[in-house]
Amino acid sequence: RLEMRKFGVKVCMIEPGYFKTMITNVENLEKNFLSTWKKLPEEIKTSYGENYLKEFVGMLKLLQKTFNSDLSLVTNCMEHALTSVHPRTRYSAGWDAKLLYLPISYLPSALSDAL
C-alpha cells in the first residue's frame, strides 16, 4: 500500500476473518499438510514433534465451526472500497476480523503502518 502511494495509486486493504471457502476447507488443508509433512526431512519432523500435525489439524477442526458462511460481508467491503469517493484504508469483514483488527483500526493509518 505504501509502495504504491508514490505512484498515485490508493490501495485499500480488506482483512477478512475466517470464512467457509475451499481455501479454509479442513479436509483439503489436512491433505495438503500431510503431503508436505511426508516430504519433510526427519530432522524437521523431530523438531516439531510427533503430535504437531495431529494437534494442528485438530485445532483447525475446532476453528472451522466458527467460520462464517456469509461471503457477502467480504464482497460488500470490496464494493465499498471500489465505489466510494473516499474509501477507507482498511476493511474488516466478519466478527472475528473486527475482534482481531479492531484495536489497530482505531489507530491513525500512519501509526499502524509504522507499527
C-alpha positions, 0 to 999 in steps of 0.5 A: 500500500505504501509502495504504491502511494508514490505512484498515485495509486490508493490501495485499500486493504480488506482483512477478512476473518475466517470464512467457509471457502475451499481455501479454509476447507479442513479436509483439503488443508489436512491433505495438503499438510500431510503431503508436505509433512511426508516430504519433510526431512526427519530432522524437521519432523523431530523438531516439531514433534510427533503430535504437531500435525495431529494437534494442528489439524485438530485445532483447525477442526475446532476453528472451522465451526466458527467460520462464517458462511456469509461471503457477502460481508467480504464482497460488500467491503470490496464494493465499498472500497471500489465505489466510494469517493473516499474509501477507507484504508482498511476493511474488516469483514466478519466478527472475528476480523473486527475482534482481531483488527479492531484495536489497530483500526482505531489507530491513525493509518500512519501509526499502524503502518509504522507499527 
